């Protein structure tokens, strides 16, 4: 692989990692934090939706 191919793959890898991070946050971390803080399930669903919309922008 030459340097040009490596540079072209970096944005794709960054987007993949960012999307995986948002998915992890919305499916695992957010519900755990919401339960710890005492947020209701409906508010947790709204926050999860907001995270997923943010992930779709990248």
Secondary structure, 3 states (H helix, E strand, C coil): CCHHHHHHHHHHHHHHHHHHHHHHHHHHHHHHHHHHHCCCHHHHHHHHHHHHHHHHHC
